[in-house]
Amino acid sequence: MGHIETIYGCMFAGKTTELIRRVEGKNVLAFKPKLDNRYSTGHIVSHNGETLKAVLIDRAEEIMDHVNGKAEYIAIDEVQFLNSIGSVCRQLANQGYKVVCAGLDLDFRGEPFPPMPYLVAVSHSVTHLRAKCVCCGKPATRTQRLIDGQPAHVDDPVIMVGADDLYEPRCVDCHEVRGVRKKMF
């Protein structure tokens, strides 16, 4: 029987490392959005340098063009960039695949990435990972975007690919978004 596992959390929480760990040594076919070109264009790469060969895609539906019944596991990283990923994962699970996904649950403003609530709802198991807040050391559940060392403005583009050059993990209390009067919980 197929199933869907989703690993989610803020940046630097270890999502990609956990994704790679779960499929290590398995018969796996891996995917990542072309948009994520931070470390490699042919591999899923964790911030600590672990890698997994991957097929690059623009849309979640493209995954169906590559599955061929030979892999038992389907690994998908950075799923927050794939709008219909929940539907595709359900199709894969219904075909008997074991699907393992990883992605950000919230954008830099603290708002859910559109595909994530549905994906989490249809998953058979979910793992919420946290990082350590760089300001106070508490568990971090938010991704802080910094532009020239300052918190990003609420009107800045939602998608801006980067790593520790633009982002850091923060707890709810230390997370800031310019242009927002109230904290977004």
MDAnalysis code that builds the backbone (N, CA, C; Angstrom):
import MDAnalysis as mda
import numpy as np

u = mda.Universe.empty(555, n_residues=185, atom_resindex=np.repeat(np.arange(185), 3), trajectory=True)
u.add_TopologyAttr("name", ["N", "CA", "C"] * 185)
u.add_TopologyAttr("resid", np.arange(1, 186))
u.add_TopologyAttr("resname", ["MET", "GLY", "HIS", "ILE", "GLU", "THR", "ILE", "TYR", "GLY", "CYS", "MET", "PHE", "ALA", "GLY", "LYS", "THR", "THR", "GLU", "LEU", "ILE", "ARG", "ARG", "VAL", "GLU", "GLY", "LYS", "ASN", "VAL", "LEU", "ALA", "PHE", "LYS", "PRO", "LYS", "LEU", "ASP", "ASN", "ARG", "TYR", "SER", "THR", "GLY", "HIS", "ILE", "VAL", "SER", "HIS", "ASN", "GLY", "GLU", "THR", "LEU", "LYS", "ALA", "VAL", "LEU", "ILE", "ASP", "ARG", "ALA", "GLU", "GLU", "ILE", "MET", "ASP", "HIS", "VAL", "ASN", "GLY", "LYS", "ALA", "GLU", "TYR", "ILE", "ALA", "ILE", "ASP", "GLU", "VAL", "GLN", "PHE", "LEU", "ASN", "SER", "ILE", "GLY", "SER", "VAL", "CYS", "ARG", "GLN", "LEU", "ALA", "ASN", "GLN", "GLY", "TYR", "LYS", "VAL", "VAL", "CYS", "ALA", "GLY", "LEU", "ASP", "LEU", "ASP", "PHE", "ARG", "GLY", "GLU", "PRO", "PHE", "PRO", "PRO", "MET", "PRO", "TYR", "LEU", "VAL", "ALA", "VAL", "SER", "HIS", "SER", "VAL", "THR", "HIS", "LEU", "ARG", "ALA", "LYS", "CYS", "VAL", "CYS", "CYS", "GLY", "LYS", "PRO", "ALA", "THR", "ARG", "THR", "GLN", "ARG", "LEU", "ILE", "ASP", "GLY", "GLN", "PRO", "ALA", "HIS", "VAL", "ASP", "ASP", "PRO", "VAL", "ILE", "MET", "VAL", "GLY", "ALA", "ASP", "ASP", "LEU", "TYR", "GLU", "PRO", "ARG", "CYS", "VAL", "ASP", "CYS", "HIS", "GLU", "VAL", "ARG", "GLY", "VAL", "ARG", "LYS", "LYS", "MET", "PHE"])
u.atoms.positions = np.array([
    [0.848, -1.186, 0.000],
    [0.000, 0.000, 0.000],
    [0.888, 1.242, 0.000],
    [0.432, 2.237, -0.733],
    [1.147, 3.498, -0.752],
    [0.795, 4.357, 0.443],
    [1.625, 5.352, 0.682],
    [1.341, 6.310, 1.739],
    [2.094, 7.610, 1.468],
    [1.719, 8.652, 2.203],
    [2.349, 9.967, 2.077],
    [2.887, 10.375, 3.444],
    [4.159, 10.734, 3.482],
    [4.789, 11.293, 4.681],
    [5.198, 12.721, 4.344],
    [4.886, 13.664, 5.219],
    [5.282, 15.049, 4.997],
    [6.126, 15.533, 6.170],
    [7.262, 16.116, 5.816],
    [8.180, 16.722, 6.776],
    [8.115, 18.219, 6.520],
    [7.780, 18.993, 7.552],
    [7.678, 20.432, 7.334],
    [8.240, 21.214, 8.506],
    [8.471, 22.497, 8.277],
    [9.003, 23.386, 9.298],
    [9.670, 24.573, 8.660],
    [10.385, 25.348, 9.468],
    [11.071, 26.542, 8.981],
    [12.401, 26.158, 8.332],
    [13.059, 27.145, 7.750],
    [14.378, 26.893, 7.176],
    [15.359, 26.531, 8.284],
    [16.313, 25.692, 7.949],
    [17.383, 25.240, 8.830],
    [16.903, 24.320, 9.951],
    [15.730, 23.712, 9.756],
    [15.201, 22.770, 10.745],
    [15.637, 21.335, 10.456],
    [16.239, 21.084, 9.307],
    [16.696, 19.743, 8.967],
    [15.723, 18.934, 8.119],
    [14.819, 19.601, 7.410],
    [13.802, 18.908, 6.601],
    [14.427, 18.058, 5.497],
    [15.339, 18.654, 4.740],
    [15.955, 17.930, 3.630],
    [16.842, 16.804, 4.139],
    [17.556, 17.039, 5.218],
    [18.373, 15.981, 5.826],
    [17.491, 14.806, 6.221],
    [16.347, 15.085, 6.818],
    [15.420, 14.018, 7.222],
    [14.828, 13.314, 6.002],
    [14.488, 14.056, 4.965],
    [13.979, 13.454, 3.724],
    [14.995, 12.466, 3.169],
    [16.241, 12.892, 3.056],
    [17.288, 12.029, 2.520],
    [17.488, 10.808, 3.420],
    [17.472, 10.998, 4.728],
    [17.640, 9.883, 5.671],
    [16.545, 8.837, 5.495],
    [15.297, 9.298, 5.301],
    [14.173, 8.356, 5.204],
    [14.207, 7.494, 3.955],
    [14.838, 7.977, 2.885],
    [14.858, 7.193, 1.648],
    [16.232, 6.590, 1.347],
    [17.200, 6.838, 2.226],
    [18.545, 6.314, 2.026],
    [18.521, 4.793, 1.914],
    [19.182, 4.292, 0.877],
    [19.257, 2.854, 0.669],
    [18.008, 2.233, 0.074],
    [17.002, 3.040, -0.207],
    [15.742, 2.552, -0.774],
    [15.761, 2.728, -2.295],
    [14.862, 2.045, -2.962],
    [14.659, 2.206, -4.394],
    [13.816, 3.464, -4.570],
    [14.480, 4.591, -4.858],
    [13.821, 5.896, -4.819],
    [13.990, 6.675, -6.117],
    [12.972, 7.435, -6.447],
    [12.997, 8.410, -7.527],
    [12.714, 9.745, -6.860],
    [13.634, 10.709, -6.998],
    [13.525, 11.979, -6.281],
    [13.288, 13.148, -7.232],
    [12.603, 14.157, -6.715],
    [12.242, 15.337, -7.491],
    [12.469, 16.601, -6.671],
    [12.737, 17.691, -7.390],
    [12.776, 19.006, -6.767],
    [12.431, 20.047, -7.817],
    [11.866, 21.181, -7.380],
    [11.527, 22.238, -8.335],
    [12.781, 22.849, -8.956],
    [12.708, 23.174, -10.248],
    [13.819, 23.845, -10.932],
    [14.156, 25.164, -10.251],
    [13.173, 25.761, -9.641],
    [13.342, 27.031, -8.947],
    [14.426, 26.961, -7.873],
    [14.599, 25.795, -7.254],
    [15.584, 25.631, -6.186],
    [16.939, 25.275, -6.786],
    [17.699, 26.311, -7.112],
    [19.009, 26.104, -7.729],
    [20.145, 26.560, -6.807],
    [19.895, 26.541, -5.501],
    [20.882, 27.067, -4.551],
    [22.192, 26.298, -4.552],
    [22.147, 25.002, -4.470],
    [23.367, 24.212, -4.325],
    [23.674, 23.328, -5.529],
    [22.623, 22.901, -6.249],
    [22.815, 21.966, -7.358],
    [21.585, 21.992, -8.251],
    [21.794, 21.708, -9.525],
    [20.650, 21.609, -10.433],
    [20.261, 20.163, -10.711],
    [21.032, 19.205, -10.215],
    [20.709, 17.810, -10.464],
    [20.538, 16.975, -9.212],
    [20.588, 17.624, -8.058],
    [20.493, 16.908, -6.790],
    [19.673, 17.698, -5.776],
    [19.022, 16.984, -4.884],
    [18.502, 17.579, -3.666],
    [19.720, 17.691, -2.752],
    [19.922, 18.859, -2.156],
    [21.092, 19.081, -1.312],
    [20.646, 19.730, -0.006],
    [21.038, 19.139, 1.108],
    [20.724, 19.727, 2.412],
    [21.730, 20.838, 2.713],
    [21.404, 21.679, 3.686],
    [22.321, 22.754, 4.072],
    [23.637, 22.209, 4.611],
    [23.632, 20.979, 5.106],
    [24.878, 20.403, 5.620],
    [25.602, 19.542, 4.573],
    [25.139, 19.596, 3.310],
    [25.874, 18.983, 2.214],
    [25.469, 17.585, 1.801],
    [24.454, 16.985, 2.441],
    [23.989, 15.667, 2.004],
    [23.261, 15.813, 0.670],
    [23.383, 14.795, -0.201],
    [22.798, 14.899, -1.541],
    [21.986, 13.661, -1.903],
    [21.069, 13.880, -2.835],
    [20.253, 12.817, -3.415],
    [19.957, 13.231, -4.852],
    [20.328, 12.383, -5.808],
    [20.088, 12.686, -7.222],
    [18.601, 12.920, -7.445],
    [18.255, 13.963, -8.233],
    [16.852, 14.335, -8.405],
    [16.550, 14.778, -9.828],
    [15.295, 14.604, -10.198],
    [14.755, 15.101, -11.457],
    [14.194, 16.494, -11.175],
    [14.527, 17.445, -12.039],
    [14.032, 18.806, -11.876],
    [12.679, 18.958, -12.566],
    [11.760, 19.643, -11.886],
    [10.417, 19.839, -12.438],
    [9.978, 21.283, -12.226],
    [9.057, 21.727, -13.078],
    [8.443, 23.049, -12.920],
    [7.106, 22.947, -12.193],
    [6.389, 21.847, -12.440],
    [5.052, 21.662, -11.871],
    [4.935, 20.257, -11.289],
    [4.124, 20.113, -10.273],
    [3.954, 18.817, -9.616],
    [3.476, 17.731, -10.584],
    [2.620, 18.089, -11.509],
    [2.072, 17.106, -12.452],
    [3.151, 16.423, -13.285],
    [4.303, 17.061, -13.469],
    [5.394, 16.475, -14.247],
    [5.943, 15.204, -13.603],
    [5.742, 15.054, -12.299],
    [6.212, 13.846, -11.608],
    [5.592, 12.615, -12.248],
    [4.318, 12.709, -12.624],
    [3.610, 11.564, -13.198],
    [4.231, 11.109, -14.520],
    [4.918, 12.010, -15.225],
    [5.581, 11.650, -16.481],
    [6.836, 10.809, -16.256],
    [7.369, 10.821, -15.032],
    [8.635, 10.149, -14.741],
    [8.498, 8.845, -13.962],
    [7.382, 8.665, -13.265],
    [7.231, 7.431, -12.491],
    [6.956, 6.288, -13.452],
    [7.565, 5.165, -13.176],
    [7.469, 4.059, -14.125],
    [7.278, 2.715, -13.439],
    [6.966, 2.739, -12.173],
    [6.748, 1.494, -11.452],
    [8.011, 0.832, -10.947],
    [9.182, 1.362, -11.304],
    [10.429, 0.738, -10.880],
    [10.868, 1.199, -9.499],
    [10.470, 2.382, -9.089],
    [10.836, 2.887, -7.763],
    [9.741, 2.539, -6.765],
    [10.153, 2.278, -5.538],
    [9.186, 2.031, -4.470],
    [8.849, 3.334, -3.744],
    [9.873, 4.203, -3.621],
    [9.724, 5.478, -2.925],
    [9.825, 6.637, -3.902],
    [9.039, 7.672, -3.636],
    [9.119, 8.934, -4.365],
    [9.462, 9.997, -3.325],
    [10.590, 10.691, -3.505],
    [11.008, 11.755, -2.590],
    [10.851, 13.095, -3.301],
    [10.244, 14.056, -2.625],
    [10.017, 15.366, -3.235],
    [10.422, 16.441, -2.227],
    [11.373, 17.269, -2.610],
    [11.841, 18.343, -1.732],
    [11.272, 19.682, -2.189],
    [11.250, 20.638, -1.272],
    [10.771, 22.006, -1.530],
    [9.356, 22.005, -2.107],
    [8.483, 21.206, -1.513],
    [7.114, 21.048, -2.028],
    [6.273, 22.312, -1.928],
    [6.694, 23.283, -1.129],
    [5.926, 24.530, -1.026],
    [5.861, 25.277, -2.355],
    [6.769, 24.959, -3.286],
    [6.788, 25.609, -4.597],
    [5.934, 24.893, -5.644],
    [5.268, 23.803, -5.266],
    [4.516, 22.974, -6.218],
    [3.033, 23.000, -5.856],
    [2.276, 23.858, -6.504],
    [0.898, 24.141, -6.092],
    [-0.028, 22.944, -5.996],
    [0.021, 22.009, -6.903],
    [-0.918, 20.880, -6.857],
    [-0.266, 19.614, -6.301],
    [0.725, 19.783, -5.449],
    [1.485, 18.635, -4.940],
    [0.615, 17.666, -4.137],
    [-0.365, 18.156, -3.422],
    [-1.229, 17.275, -2.635],
    [-1.974, 16.284, -3.504],
    [-2.539, 16.757, -4.602],
    [-3.272, 15.884, -5.530],
    [-2.348, 14.859, -6.179],
    [-1.166, 15.303, -6.574],
    [-0.208, 14.397, -7.205],
    [0.245, 13.334, -6.205],
    [0.503, 13.733, -4.968],
    [0.911, 12.758, -3.944],
    [-0.188, 11.730, -3.691],
    [-1.428, 12.164, -3.704],
    [-2.534, 11.212, -3.527],
    [-2.579, 10.219, -4.677],
    [-2.385, 10.691, -5.910],
    [-2.356, 9.786, -7.064],
    [-1.228, 8.765, -6.906],
    [-0.051, 9.250, -6.505],
    [1.100, 8.359, -6.335],
    [0.835, 7.319, -5.245],
    [0.292, 7.751, -4.127],
    [-0.011, 6.820, -3.038],
    [-1.059, 5.806, -3.475],
    [-2.053, 6.244, -4.240],
    [-3.082, 5.327, -4.741],
    [-2.510, 4.301, -5.710],
    [-1.378, 4.633, -6.332],
    [-0.702, 3.693, -7.229],
    [0.279, 2.797, -6.472],
    [0.362, 2.978, -5.145],
    [1.199, 2.115, -4.326],
    [2.553, 2.671, -3.946],
    [2.867, 3.889, -4.356],
    [4.161, 4.473, -4.011],
    [4.182, 4.961, -2.564],
    [5.362, 4.899, -1.971],
    [5.605, 5.508, -0.656],
    [6.210, 6.874, -0.940],
    [5.454, 7.913, -0.657],
    [5.834, 9.279, -1.002],
    [6.328, 9.993, 0.248],
    [7.525, 10.585, 0.150],
    [8.089, 11.356, 1.257],
    [8.362, 12.766, 0.738],
    [7.717, 13.751, 1.375],
    [7.809, 15.149, 0.954],
    [8.450, 15.986, 2.046],
    [9.113, 17.060, 1.651],
    [9.661, 18.010, 2.616],
    [9.464, 19.420, 2.090],
    [9.115, 20.333, 2.999],
    [8.952, 21.718, 2.580],
    [8.651, 22.662, 3.724],
    [8.708, 23.928, 3.387],
    [8.369, 24.987, 4.336],
    [6.867, 25.051, 4.516],
    [6.416, 25.158, 5.747],
    [4.986, 25.325, 5.981],
    [4.576, 26.785, 5.872],
    [5.463, 27.707, 6.283],
    [5.137, 29.130, 6.315],
    [6.120, 29.935, 5.475],
    [5.638, 31.017, 4.878],
    [6.520, 31.914, 4.144],
    [7.191, 32.887, 5.124],
    [7.966, 33.823, 4.630],
    [8.707, 34.745, 5.492],
    [7.800, 35.646, 6.317],
    [6.546, 35.786, 5.903],
    [5.595, 36.624, 6.645],
    [4.906, 35.845, 7.760],
    [5.101, 34.526, 7.777],
    [4.428, 33.689, 8.760],
    [3.091, 33.186, 8.270],
    [2.850, 33.270, 6.971],
    [1.610, 32.795, 6.353],
    [1.847, 31.435, 5.700],
    [0.851, 30.540, 5.730],
    [1.030, 29.220, 5.102],
    [1.271, 29.309, 3.593],
    [2.238, 28.525, 3.115],
    [2.385, 28.359, 1.672],
    [1.143, 27.613, 1.199],
    [0.501, 28.067, 0.117],
    [-0.799, 27.509, -0.293],
    [-0.909, 25.986, -0.377],
    [0.075, 25.237, -0.902],
    [-0.160, 23.790, -0.984],
    [-0.002, 23.040, 0.330],
    [0.596, 23.657, 1.326],
    [0.975, 22.912, 2.523],
    [-0.190, 22.454, 3.400],
    [-1.194, 23.270, 3.690],
    [-2.291, 22.757, 4.535],
    [-2.983, 21.529, 3.932],
    [-3.207, 21.536, 2.621],
    [-3.851, 20.388, 1.978],
    [-2.935, 19.165, 2.028],
    [-1.650, 19.361, 1.715],
    [-0.706, 18.240, 1.732],
    [-0.636, 17.617, 3.124],
    [-0.534, 18.442, 4.143],
    [-0.488, 17.929, 5.514],
    [-1.772, 17.164, 5.836],
    [-2.914, 17.695, 5.402],
    [-4.205, 17.054, 5.698],
    [-4.333, 15.674, 5.054],
    [-3.782, 15.477, 3.860],
    [-3.925, 14.185, 3.178],
    [-2.777, 13.222, 3.476],
    [-1.791, 13.669, 4.244],
    [-0.645, 12.815, 4.575],
    [-1.027, 11.766, 5.610],
    [-0.407, 10.614, 5.499],
    [-0.606, 9.545, 6.470],
    [0.192, 9.799, 7.741],
    [1.320, 10.491, 7.593],
    [2.091, 10.903, 8.761],
    [2.755, 12.242, 8.467],
    [2.892, 13.046, 9.520],
    [3.532, 14.356, 9.389],
    [4.570, 14.515, 10.496],
    [5.643, 15.202, 10.153],
    [6.695, 15.502, 11.109],
    [6.968, 16.988, 11.037],
    [6.771, 17.678, 12.160],
    [7.025, 19.116, 12.232],
    [8.378, 19.318, 12.900],
    [9.350, 19.771, 12.127],
    [10.686, 20.012, 12.657],
    [10.865, 21.481, 13.005],
    [11.683, 21.733, 13.992],
    [11.974, 23.090, 14.416],
    [13.488, 23.285, 14.400],
    [13.879, 24.534, 14.238],
    [15.291, 24.891, 14.326],
    [15.509, 25.595, 15.666],
    [16.653, 26.204, 15.829],
    [16.962, 26.977, 17.031],
    [17.001, 28.446, 16.634],
    [16.247, 29.271, 17.341],
    [16.197, 30.704, 17.056],
    [17.591, 31.307, 17.194],
    [18.022, 32.039, 16.165],
    [19.356, 32.635, 16.195],
    [19.435, 33.805, 17.170],
    [18.302, 34.339, 17.589],
    [18.295, 35.491, 18.497],
    [18.289, 35.082, 19.969],
    [17.427, 34.126, 20.325],
    [17.235, 33.811, 21.753],
    [17.463, 32.345, 22.107],
    [17.569, 31.473, 21.108],
    [17.812, 30.065, 21.370],
    [16.575, 29.212, 21.574],
    [15.382, 29.815, 21.596],
    [14.142, 29.044, 21.734],
    [13.886, 28.251, 20.447],
    [12.951, 27.296, 20.490],
    [12.601, 26.584, 19.254],
    [12.060, 27.558, 18.193],
    [12.631, 27.469, 17.000],
    [12.240, 28.349, 15.898],
    [11.223, 27.655, 15.005],
    [10.149, 28.354, 14.708],
    [9.118, 27.855, 13.795],
    [8.894, 28.817, 12.633],
    [9.643, 29.890, 12.587],
    [9.490, 30.905, 11.543],
    [10.783, 31.054, 10.759],
    [10.641, 31.485, 9.514],
    [11.778, 31.774, 8.656],
    [11.866, 33.283, 8.507],
    [12.935, 33.857, 9.022],
    [13.148, 35.301, 8.939],
    [13.886, 35.618, 7.654],
    [13.294, 36.471, 6.810],
    [14.013, 36.947, 5.623],
    [14.651, 38.278, 5.986],
    [15.910, 38.426, 5.603],
    [16.643, 39.659, 5.836],
    [17.087, 40.249, 4.497],
    [16.858, 41.534, 4.331],
    [17.308, 42.274, 3.152],
    [18.270, 43.344, 3.662],
    [19.511, 43.258, 3.245],
    [20.547, 44.174, 3.742],
    [20.561, 44.221, 5.269],
    [20.393, 43.062, 5.901],
    [20.455, 42.950, 7.345],
    [19.195, 43.364, 8.085],
    [18.164, 43.780, 7.356],
    [16.914, 44.229, 7.967],
    [15.783, 43.270, 7.619],
    [14.780, 43.133, 8.517],
    [13.640, 42.271, 8.189],
    [12.958, 42.713, 6.892],
    [12.544, 41.748, 6.100],
    [11.847, 42.034, 4.845],
    [10.512, 42.718, 5.133],
    [10.010, 43.425, 4.143],
    [8.716, 44.114, 4.241],
    [7.605, 43.163, 3.810],
    [6.456, 43.301, 4.417],
    [5.303, 42.435, 4.126],
    [4.950, 42.433, 2.642],
    [5.248, 43.511, 1.920],
    [4.918, 43.608, 0.494],
    [6.002, 43.058, -0.431],
    [7.113, 42.584, 0.131],
    [8.164, 41.992, -0.695],
    [7.648, 40.699, -1.327],
    [8.240, 40.263, -2.439],
    [7.791, 39.015, -3.074],
    [7.858, 37.846, -2.108],
    [6.866, 36.974, -2.177],
    [6.822, 35.815, -1.280],
    [7.965, 34.858, -1.587],
    [8.230, 34.611, -2.858],
    [9.259, 33.637, -3.225],
    [10.552, 34.354, -3.588],
    [11.586, 34.042, -2.838],
    [12.940, 34.531, -3.084],
    [13.863, 33.417, -2.618],
    [14.446, 32.693, -3.570],
    [15.272, 31.537, -3.243],
    [16.598, 32.009, -2.657],
    [16.964, 31.413, -1.539],
    [18.221, 31.745, -0.883],
    [18.490, 30.774, 0.244],
    [19.587, 31.011, 0.923],
    [19.959, 30.171, 2.075],
    [20.304, 31.111, 3.217],
    [21.437, 30.861, 3.889],
    [21.776, 31.709, 5.023],
    [22.204, 33.110, 4.607],
    [22.267, 33.364, 3.295],
    [22.522, 34.717, 2.810],
    [21.290, 35.615, 2.958],
    [20.096, 35.007, 3.009],
    [18.849, 35.764, 3.102],
    [17.961, 35.374, 4.273],
    [18.184, 34.207, 4.842],
    [17.240, 33.668, 5.824],
    [17.928, 33.197, 7.094],
    [17.147, 33.229, 8.169],
    [17.582, 32.632, 9.427],
    [16.361, 32.150, 10.196],
    [16.549, 31.136, 11.043],
    [15.428, 30.625, 11.833],
    [15.172, 31.525, 13.044],
    [13.880, 31.752, 13.310],
    [13.498, 32.565, 14.461],
    [12.282, 31.959, 15.147],
    [12.172, 32.245, 16.440],
    [10.968, 31.867, 17.174],
    [9.885, 32.909, 16.878],
    [8.674, 32.647, 17.314],
    [7.558, 33.564, 17.076],
    [7.847, 34.945, 17.656],
    [8.445, 34.995, 18.841],
    [8.698, 36.280, 19.500],
    [9.769, 37.109, 18.799],
    [10.757, 36.475, 18.193],
    [11.859, 37.204, 17.555],
    [11.635, 37.445, 16.060],
    [10.633, 36.801, 15.480],
    [10.330, 36.952, 14.057],
    [9.762, 38.346, 13.799],
    [10.266, 39.014, 12.761],
    [9.811, 40.364, 12.420],
    [9.484, 40.464, 10.936],
    [8.445, 41.246, 10.648],
    [8.093, 41.568, 9.268],
    [7.779, 43.065, 9.242],
    [8.562, 43.826, 8.482],
    [8.301, 45.269, 8.393],
    [6.953, 45.496, 7.715],
    [6.225, 46.483, 8.185],
    [4.922, 46.809, 7.616],
    [3.760, 46.090, 8.269],
    [4.053, 45.288, 9.278],
    [3.011, 44.555, 10.005],
    [2.979, 45.087, 11.428],
    [1.816, 45.540, 11.862],
    [1.692, 46.104, 13.214],
    [1.592, 45.038, 14.268],
    [0.870, 43.965, 13.975],
    [0.702, 42.866, 14.925],
    [1.519, 41.684, 14.491],
    [1.956, 40.928, 15.452],
    [2.636, 39.675, 15.127],
    [1.656, 38.710, 14.498],
    [2.118, 37.944, 13.532],
    [1.279, 36.935, 12.887],
    [1.596, 35.588, 13.522],
    [0.654, 35.029, 14.266],
    [0.868, 33.749, 14.924],
    [0.254, 32.632, 14.138],
])
